[in-house]
């Protein structure tokens, strides 16, 4: 099993599994005339191996006078059927529940929507489930509503996002700041930055307040569109709202400045972080280091690498390589040698190209010194002959 699969949560029915593998044995338990506890019924369904039997076993259980289906049983059956990708059987179970006016909780629908969106990869079914919740006498929570919005933005279904957003009053959903953050992200991804900025002004009118995520999302997309100055206007507005910037905000602005080759400003912003009570992380250092290297400021980059080493932050292999190449090109061989030692100390193994660059630069430096020495000797001999 891969590491990714190993980290996935275990479905509830797997935790009730028994060593008995015969489906006939478990189905036969439903024929017992003794009273069956709800947990016993759950155990029976958890141990049914053939998913095609789930529906028939469910009908058999419901025909018993001492048992009525619970939400826990519906959840277990849906998990089992979803793992087998028998989504038509899931629809059949839900239709029966609606006919019998079974009342599910919001958490049940939240998990069902996630199943449609992530396992079945059927986005429309997830949307239909959200809109159908009132028909089951259940009104979606803001959490469930926001999950659908987030899923639509991740799938880049921007036209549908507005349709779902407009359905909030009909579904009885009270929007929160997270809802607007999702909408702003969707508008920015869709290239509608102006509309996203307008929505920022609307948030207080809806009884909510923007947070640092709201502003950082806008700054991120403005920097991506090479509108760093506008990003700083958003930054200033955030500060006026007494919202403290976090490391993510500074990383976005520093990266934007470096992308526009405004490295001096980026370095100044980097230095001002700690005075604002915010501390750089590995991403901050790496973005600034790349900006210095790309701008040809190799000595400053070397000093930053030394700072990173003291702070326990490791630059990337590519940064080390480019920095050594740059220092060699600027004839700063002592600095290049120092960076090489730091690179090896961090566990990196320099490749042949790096060694070749260093040796070539050293050879050229020796040849240059020899040429100067020879020239000085010629001048001295000329003076003596005169």
Phi, psi and omega in degrees: 000136181287163180297323181298314181292326182294334182274351181290144180297142181281128177302146184304325185292336179289334181283349180255008183295145177246168178283346178284123188254357185277117179298325180299325179297314183288323176295325179295335178299333180285347179273351179296140181277348177292156179294136180255123176288152179305320180294329177293320178294319177300319180295322178299311182292326179295333184261001173288119185276325183271109183296340179290345180271351188301313183296315181293322177294323178297316178299321180295319180294320182291339179282349176285141182285339185264013183218137171234138183297146179245168176297325178299321179291316177301318180297317180297315181296319181293320176301314181295315181292324179294320177299328178270000180059037176260070187286335177293325177291326176299316179299322180295319179295318181293323178297318179295318180298321181291321179298320181274006178057041178287138184255117178261161177272166176297323180297324177299313181291327177300314179292324179294318179296319177298322179297315179295319184284321187261318183273306181283340184052042180242088186297320182296323178296322178297317179295314181299324179295317177301312183290337182271353185305318178301333178292343176258017182060037179223129180257132184296143174280168177298325179300312180294318180298315180295326179297319179294317176302313181298319180297319179294320179294317179297327179273002178060036176265067190293325181295325182284333182304314182295323179297316179292318178303319181291341182276356184304311180299320181294329180272358180072026183267132174264116182289147176237185182298324178300322178301313181290327177298320178296317180296318180296318177299317179297316179297319180295317178297328180281357179086010182258069183295319181298318178295323178296320178295322178295322179295329177301323179287336183278339186304311180298330180293339180266012178082015179240168177233135177295151178239188185296328178294321177304309183289320182294327177297314179297316180298321180300312183285329175295318178294323178296330179267018178059038177242059185296322181298321176293325177298322178290331174295319176295321178299316179294322179295321179298319180294324178295334178276007181060035175258118184288133177286143176254181182299326179300317180298312180296321178299319179297313183291318178297318178297319179296318178295317179295324179296329178266013178061032175257060190291325180299317177295321179297319180293323177295320178294322178300316181292332183278351184301309186296328179292339178267008179079022181236136186244139181293151174245188183300325179294321178299309180300316185294318179298315181292320178299315178298321179296318179295317180295315181294335179269002178078015179267072190286325179294315177298322178295321178298318178296322179294322178298321177296319177297317179300320179297319179293328181274000179077024180255133184256120175294165179284160178300318182297323179295316177301314182299311182294324180294315178297318178300317181293317179296322177296319180295330178269010180061031176260066188291325178298316178295319180298319179294321178297316179295323178298318179296320178294322180298313179293322178296334179276359177097003178275149176249111180301141179272174185301323182298322179292315178298319181298318180296316180296312182294321179297316180295320178296318179297316180295322179295317178298317179296322180293317178296319179296321180294319178295318180298319179294322179294319178296319179298317179298319180296318180297317180295325179295318180295321181293320180294330179284000000 
